[in-house]
Amino acid sequence: MSECLFCGIVGGEIDARIVAEGDDWIAFRDVDPRAPTHVLLVPREHVATTNELTAEHDALMGSLVRAAAEIATSEGIADDGYRLVVNCGRGAGQSVWHVHMHLLGGRAMGWPPG
């Protein structure tokens, strides 16, 4: 999907500050961070929203959560806590139509989040 920002990053056509990579995902720093640590974890496969995920994506989404925990540890935020966010649709704040997970930490998070 040439018009997808995250596909461009996954494909190496768009520069990003890569934090970590796995076989089926890539993690990079958000260009507009909302916390001292704000990393995006993106599947290499293009799936527009969580509404399009199928049973075949279960392992992929699990690997994103596991990778987020490992990144939180390497970023030094695991012990104090962090937030994982996956938005679905415009009303939830999704602005790039490629499933992705936000890893946010390094400050106290309020509740409710939205």
C-alpha positions as CSV (number, residue, x, y, z in Angstrom):
1,M,0.0,0.0,0.0
2,S,2.1,2.9,-1.3
3,E,-0.1,5.5,0.3
4,C,0.2,4.1,3.8
5,L,2.7,5.9,6.0
6,F,3.5,2.9,8.1
7,C,3.9,0.6,5.0
8,G,6.4,3.2,3.8
9,I,8.3,2.9,7.1
10,V,8.1,-0.9,7.1
11,G,9.4,-0.9,3.5
12,G,12.3,1.4,4.3
13,E,11.0,4.1,2.0
14,I,10.3,6.5,4.9
15,D,12.9,7.2,7.6
16,A,11.9,6.5,11.2
17,R,13.8,6.2,14.5
18,I,13.7,2.4,14.8
19,V,13.7,1.0,18.3
20,A,13.4,-2.7,17.6
21,E,12.3,-5.1,14.9
22,G,10.9,-8.6,14.8
23,D,10.1,-10.9,11.9
24,D,6.5,-9.7,11.7
25,W,6.7,-6.2,13.3
26,I,8.7,-3.0,13.6
27,A,8.9,-0.5,16.5
28,F,9.8,3.2,16.1
29,R,9.5,6.4,18.0
30,D,6.4,8.5,17.4
31,V,7.2,11.8,15.7
32,D,4.6,13.6,17.9
33,P,5.2,12.0,21.3
34,R,2.5,12.2,24.0
35,A,4.8,10.9,26.8
36,P,8.5,10.8,27.4
37,T,8.5,7.3,25.9
38,H,6.2,7.0,23.0
39,V,7.0,4.0,20.7
40,L,4.7,2.7,17.9
41,L,4.7,-1.0,17.2
42,V,3.5,-1.8,13.7
43,P,2.9,-5.1,12.0
44,R,4.8,-5.6,8.7
45,E,1.5,-6.8,7.2
46,H,-0.9,-4.1,6.2
47,V,-4.2,-4.4,8.1
48,A,-6.1,-1.1,8.2
49,T,-8.0,-1.5,11.5
50,T,-8.5,-4.0,14.3
51,N,-11.9,-4.7,12.8
52,E,-10.1,-6.4,9.9
53,L,-8.1,-8.7,12.2
54,T,-8.8,-12.4,11.9
55,A,-7.9,-15.5,13.9
56,E,-4.8,-15.7,11.7
57,H,-3.6,-12.5,13.3
58,D,-3.8,-13.8,16.9
59,A,-0.1,-14.7,17.1
60,L,0.9,-11.4,15.4
61,M,-1.0,-9.3,18.0
62,G,0.4,-11.4,20.8
63,S,3.9,-10.8,19.5
64,L,3.2,-7.0,19.5
65,V,2.2,-7.1,23.2
66,R,5.3,-9.2,24.1
67,A,7.6,-6.9,22.1
68,A,6.0,-3.9,23.9
69,A,6.9,-5.4,27.3
70,E,10.5,-6.1,26.1
71,I,10.8,-2.5,24.8
72,A,9.4,-1.1,28.0
73,T,12.1,-3.0,29.9
74,S,14.8,-1.8,27.6
75,E,13.5,1.8,27.8
76,G,13.6,1.6,31.6
77,I,9.8,2.1,32.1
78,A,8.6,-1.4,32.9
79,D,8.9,-1.2,36.7
80,D,7.1,2.2,37.0
81,G,4.4,1.2,34.5
82,Y,3.4,1.9,30.9
83,R,0.3,2.1,28.8
84,L,-0.5,0.2,25.6
85,V,-3.1,1.7,23.3
86,V,-4.6,0.4,20.1
87,N,-7.1,2.8,18.5
88,C,-9.8,1.6,16.0
89,G,-11.5,4.1,13.8
90,R,-11.6,7.9,13.5
91,G,-13.8,8.3,16.6
92,A,-11.2,6.5,18.7
93,G,-8.4,8.7,17.4
94,Q,-6.9,6.4,14.7
95,S,-5.2,8.7,12.2
96,V,-3.1,6.2,10.2
97,W,-5.0,3.3,8.6
98,H,-2.6,0.5,9.6
99,V,-3.0,-1.4,12.8
100,H,-0.5,-0.2,15.4
101,M,0.1,-0.1,19.1
102,H,1.2,2.9,21.1
103,L,3.7,2.2,24.0
104,L,3.5,5.2,26.4
105,G,5.5,5.7,29.6
106,G,7.9,7.8,31.5
107,R,5.1,9.8,33.3
108,A,2.0,9.1,35.3
109,M,-1.0,8.2,33.1
110,G,-4.4,9.6,34.0
111,W,-7.7,7.7,34.0
112,P,-10.0,7.7,32.2
113,P,-7.6,8.0,29.2
114,G,-10.0,9.7,26.7
